[in-house]
């Protein structure tokens, strides 16, 4: 029977130096433990190990990769062009959606994205484009502070790319960072504290389910002669019995049999314990805000910023997806122009984004009704080339 050893072993207890030995209660204390802030650790904790961060990055990168694109210069839009062929099939292992999704995800997770041009003669478009992993890339600054080279390391092998070549083999896209001249600031950095809180709350909830984090009371021992200490053998045996018979989901609700001077003192949850779920939801909202995703879209309860889902989705595309896509596509356009693509620009086409259809219809109606504008001015306001497609 559980704890029957206490009845058999009633020898006078040894006097121990610890006055807390009679209380079998688990507690935690110490300094706040934050996860490392390097890109690899943040990616593991905030993307691979956190559902909110994973969904936010996945949602933004997939939406930005799926935005319809147009290729145009100052005069016309192109339906067929070598740049189109390269974008539609960047390399043999990836299509357009996979390539762009990886590029956007790298930028969100690390603040930097790198594209390598493979093949092609000087003055010609490259044959393939590859998105390189940012944590493997190291920027080598020159004496003037500008990038001199990029070193890409995989295992024991290292490849050096000349950053000052004409044209450069690497296209480096980065987010704005106020304190770094060469690398961008990822949304994962300001969201890191919220990620740690959210992950800790999840671990706490799991530990409660396993009945291993903290008991709901304390066992107090009082011997027959008034002594308040267990012998070493009794203490170790009691801990083993507790772990074997009252820990884990299979032992949930199992009654406890107390013998040999043991008394159960129940302890309720403190107000801070009761607030754990609200703390977790607040942390989830902070993660979503850092990435620019309305919490409503992620299914986070308690958010009433937008009147409905349609309004939240429209704000998501207008404030997050389109600016990100425009930044990356503009950098790619300039880089490919240096490789011989001509002065063409890859642009997102908001007219074909369903979430923005109502706004675009209103814009077209206002511009069309402005009789004081010439056709050329109307086309510029709508983001169209100077003349119709030839």
C-alpha positions in Angstrom: 0.0 0.0 0.0 1.2 3.5 -0.8 3.3 5.0 2.0 3.0 1.9 4.2 6.8 2.1 4.6 6.2 4.9 7.1 4.4 2.5 9.5 7.3 0.1 9.4 10.1 2.6 9.9 9.4 4.6 13.0 12.9 4.9 14.4 13.9 8.3 15.8 14.6 10.6 12.9 18.0 11.9 12.3 18.4 15.6 12.8 19.0 17.3 9.5 20.3 20.8 8.9 17.5 21.8 6.5 14.4 23.1 8.3 12.4 22.8 5.1 12.7 19.0 4.9 9.2 18.3 6.3 7.5 20.3 3.5 7.4 18.4 0.2 6.4 21.3 -2.0 8.0 22.2 -5.3 8.7 25.8 -6.1 10.7 27.8 -8.6 12.7 30.9 -8.3 15.6 32.7 -9.9 16.4 35.1 -12.7 14.4 35.5 -15.8 15.8 33.1 -18.5 15.6 34.5 -22.0 16.4 32.5 -25.1 19.5 33.5 -27.2 18.9 36.3 -29.7 21.0 35.0 -32.6 19.1 34.3 -35.8 19.4 30.5 -35.6 18.1 30.3 -32.0 15.3 32.8 -32.7 14.2 30.7 -35.7 14.1 27.6 -33.6 12.2 29.2 -30.8 10.0 31.6 -32.7 9.2 29.7 -35.9 9.9 26.0 -35.5 8.9 26.0 -31.8 6.0 28.5 -31.6 2.7 28.2 -33.5 1.9 31.9 -33.5 5.3 32.8 -35.0 5.1 29.9 -37.5 1.7 30.9 -38.7 2.5 34.6 -38.9 5.6 34.0 -41.1 3.9 31.3 -43.1 0.9 33.6 -43.8 2.9 36.6 -44.8 5.4 34.7 -47.0 2.8 32.6 -48.8 0.5 35.7 -49.4 3.4 37.8 -50.7 4.6 35.0 -52.9 1.1 34.6 -54.4 0.5 38.3 -55.1 0.0 38.7 -58.9 2.9 40.5 -60.6 3.4 42.7 -63.6 6.6 43.4 -65.6 6.8 46.8 -67.2 9.0 49.7 -68.1 8.1 53.4 -68.7 6.4 52.6 -71.9 4.6 49.3 -71.8 3.8 46.1 -69.9 5.3 42.8 -71.0 3.5 39.5 -71.3 6.6 37.7 -72.6 10.1 38.7 -71.5 13.3 36.8 -70.4 12.8 38.1 -66.9 9.4 36.5 -66.8 10.9 33.2 -67.8 13.5 33.5 -65.0 10.9 34.4 -62.4 8.5 31.6 -63.4 11.3 29.0 -63.1 14.1 30.4 -60.9 16.0 27.1 -60.8 15.4 23.4 -61.4 14.3 22.7 -57.9 11.9 25.6 -57.3 9.1 27.4 -59.0 8.2 31.0 -58.6 6.0 30.5 -55.5 8.6 28.3 -53.6 11.5 30.6 -54.5 9.7 33.8 -53.4 8.2 32.2 -50.3 11.7 31.2 -49.1 13.0 34.7 -49.9 10.2 36.4 -47.9 10.5 34.0 -45.0 14.3 34.5 -44.7 13.7 38.3 -44.6 11.0 37.9 -41.9 13.0 35.5 -39.7 16.5 37.0 -40.0 16.1 40.5 -41.4 18.2 39.5 -44.4 17.7 37.7 -47.7 20.3 36.7 -50.3 19.8 35.7 -53.9 22.6 34.1 -55.9 22.9 34.5 -59.7 24.1 31.3 -61.4 25.4 31.0 -64.9 25.1 33.5 -67.8 27.7 35.6 -69.5 28.5 39.2 -68.5 25.7 41.4 -69.7 23.2 38.5 -69.8 20.6 37.4 -67.4 21.6 34.5 -65.1 20.3 31.1 -65.9 19.2 30.4 -62.4 18.4 32.2 -59.1 18.9 30.6 -55.7 17.8 31.9 -52.3 20.7 31.3 -49.9 20.3 30.7 -46.1 21.1 33.9 -44.2 22.6 32.2 -41.2 25.3 30.7 -43.4 26.3 34.0 -45.0 28.9 36.3 -43.6 29.4 39.8 -44.9 33.1 41.0 -45.2 33.3 44.8 -45.0 36.0 46.7 -46.8 38.2 49.4 -45.5 35.6 52.0 -46.5 32.9 50.1 -44.6 31.0 49.0 -47.8 30.6 45.2 -48.4 33.7 43.8 -50.0 32.6 40.2 -50.2 30.1 37.6 -49.0 31.3 34.3 -47.5 28.8 31.4 -47.6 29.8 28.4 -45.4 28.3 24.9 -45.5 30.0 22.5 -43.1 33.8 22.8 -43.8 33.4 24.3 -47.2 33.4 28.1 -47.8 32.6 30.0 -51.0 33.5 33.7 -51.4 31.3 36.0 -53.6 32.7 39.3 -54.8 30.4 42.1 -53.6 31.9 44.8 -55.7 31.8 43.0 -59.1 29.9 44.3 -62.1 27.3 43.0 -61.9 27.4 41.5 -58.3 26.7 37.8 -58.0 24.7 38.4 -54.8 21.5 40.4 -54.3 21.3 41.3 -50.6 17.8 42.5 -49.4 17.6 43.6 -45.8 15.1 45.2 -43.4 15.9 48.6 -41.9 18.1 48.3 -38.8 19.0 51.6 -36.9 22.1 50.1 -35.3 23.6 47.9 -38.0 25.2 49.1 -41.2 25.2 45.7 -42.9 22.3 43.5 -41.6 18.6 44.0 -41.2 16.4 43.8 -38.2 14.0 40.9 -38.2 10.5 41.2 -36.7 11.5 38.1 -34.6 13.9 40.3 -32.6 11.3 42.7 -31.0 8.9 39.7 -30.7 11.5 37.5 -28.9 10.4 38.4 -25.4 6.7 37.6 -26.3 7.9 34.3 -27.9 9.7 33.3 -24.7 6.6 34.2 -22.6 4.3 32.2 -25.0 6.6 29.2 -25.0 7.0 29.3 -21.2 3.2 29.4 -20.8 2.8 26.4 -23.1 5.4 24.5 -21.1 3.7 25.4 -17.9 0.4 24.2 -19.1 2.0 20.9 -20.3 3.7 20.5 -17.0 0.4 20.9 -15.2 -1.2 18.2 -17.3 1.7 15.9 -16.4 1.3 16.8 -12.8 5.0 17.5 -12.5 5.4 21.2 -12.3 3.9 22.1 -9.0 1.6 20.2 -6.6 -1.7 21.6 -5.5 -0.7 21.2 -1.9 2.0 20.2 0.6 2.7 17.0 2.6 3.6 17.9 6.2 5.2 15.2 8.3 4.8 15.0 12.1 6.2 12.0 13.8 4.7 10.2 16.8 7.3 11.8 19.1 6.8 15.2 17.7 9.8 15.2 15.4 9.3 17.0 12.1 11.9 15.4 10.0 12.0 12.3 7.9 15.0 10.0 7.7 16.9 10.0 4.4 15.4 6.7 3.4 11.9 7.8 4.3 12.3 11.0 2.3 13.7 9.3 -0.8 11.0 6.6 -0.6 8.2 9.2 -0.3 9.4 11.1 -3.3 9.6 7.9 -5.4 6.1 7.0 -4.3 4.8 10.4 -5.3 6.4 10.3 -8.7 5.3 6.7 -9.4 1.7 6.9 -8.1 0.6 10.5 -8.5 2.4 11.9 -11.5 1.2 11.9 -15.1 -2.2 12.0 -16.8 -2.9 8.3 -16.1 -2.9 9.1 -12.3 -5.1 12.2 -12.6 -7.7 12.2 -9.8 -6.1 9.2 -8.0 -6.7 9.4 -4.2 -3.8 9.7 -1.9 -3.4 7.4 1.1 -1.5 9.1 4.0 0.0 7.2 6.8 2.7 7.5 9.4 2.2 11.1 10.5 1.7 12.6 7.0 -0.9 15.4 6.7 -2.1 17.0 3.4 -2.3 20.8 3.3 -4.1 22.0 0.1 -2.8 25.1 -1.6 -4.9 27.0 -4.1 -3.6 28.8 -7.2 -2.3 32.3 -6.8 -3.8 35.1 -8.9 -0.6 35.0 -11.0 -1.3 31.3 -11.7 -4.9 32.1 -12.7 -3.7 34.8 -15.2 -1.4 32.4 -17.2 -3.9 31.9 -20.0 -4.5 35.6 -20.4 -0.7 36.2 -20.3 -0.3 33.6 -23.1 -3.0 35.3 -25.2 -1.4 38.7 -24.7 2.0 37.3 -25.8 0.4 35.8 -28.9 -1.1 39.3 -29.8 2.3 40.9 -29.3 3.9 38.3 -31.7 1.2 39.0 -34.3 1.6 42.8 -34.0 5.4 42.6 -34.4 4.9 40.7 -37.7 2.1 43.0 -38.9 -0.6 40.3 -38.9 -4.0 41.3 -37.4 -4.6 38.9 -34.5 -8.1 38.3 -35.8 -6.6 36.5 -38.9 -4.6 34.2 -36.6 -7.6 33.3 -34.6 -6.3 34.9 -31.4 -9.3 35.5 -29.0 -10.1 38.9 -27.4 -9.0 41.1 -30.3 -11.6 43.6 -31.5 -9.3 46.0 -33.5 -11.1 45.5 -36.7 -14.9 45.4 -37.2 -14.8 42.2 -39.2 -12.5 39.6 -40.8 -12.7 41.3 -44.3 -11.5 44.6 -42.9 -8.6 42.8 -41.1 -7.6 41.0 -44.3 -7.7 44.2 -46.3 -5.4 45.9 -43.7 -3.1 42.8 -43.7 -2.5 43.1 -47.5 -2.3 46.9 -47.6 0.0 47.4 -44.6 2.1 44.2 -44.5 2.0 42.0 -47.7 2.2 44.7 -50.4 5.0 46.7 -48.8 7.1 43.6 -48.2 6.6 42.4 -51.8 7.3 45.8 -53.2 10.6 46.1 -51.3 11.9 42.7 -52.4 10.7 43.0 -56.0 12.3 46.5 -56.3 15.6 45.2 -55.2 15.4 42.2 -57.6 14.5 44.5 -60.5 17.5 46.8 -60.0 19.8 43.8 -59.6 18.5 42.0 -62.7 18.7 45.2 -64.7 22.4 45.3 -63.9 22.6 41.7 -65.3 21.2 42.8 -68.7 17.5 42.7 -68.1 17.0 46.3 -69.3 15.2 48.9 -67.3 12.2 46.9 -66.4 10.4 46.6 -63.1 8.7 43.7 -61.3 5.7 45.1 -59.4 2.8 43.7 -57.4 -0.5 44.1 -59.1 -3.0 45.3 -56.5 -5.9 45.3 -59.1 -5.8 41.5 -59.0 -5.6 41.0 -55.2 -9.1 39.9 -54.2 -8.8 41.5 -50.7 -8.2 44.9 -52.2 -10.9 44.7 -54.9 -13.3 47.2 -53.2 -10.5 49.8 -52.7 -9.2 49.5 -56.2 -12.7 49.8 -57.7 -13.2 53.1 -55.8 -9.8 54.3 -57.0 -10.6 53.5 -60.6 -14.0 55.2 -60.3 -12.5 58.4 -58.8 -9.7 58.6 -61.4 -12.1 57.8 -64.3 -14.5 60.5 -63.2 -11.7 63.2 -63.0 -12.4 64.9 -66.4 -9.7 67.5 -65.8 -7.0 64.8 -66.0 -5.5 63.7 -69.3 -5.3 60.0 -70.1 -1.6 60.0 -69.5 -2.1 61.5 -66.0 -4.8 58.9 -65.2 -2.6 56.1 -66.3 0.2 57.4 -64.0 -2.1 57.6 -61.0 -3.2 54.0 -61.6 0.4 52.8 -61.9 0.1 52.0 -65.6 2.7 52.6 -68.3 2.5 55.6 -70.5 0.7 53.8 -73.3 -1.4 50.8 -73.8 0.1 47.4 -74.3 1.4 47.0 -77.9 
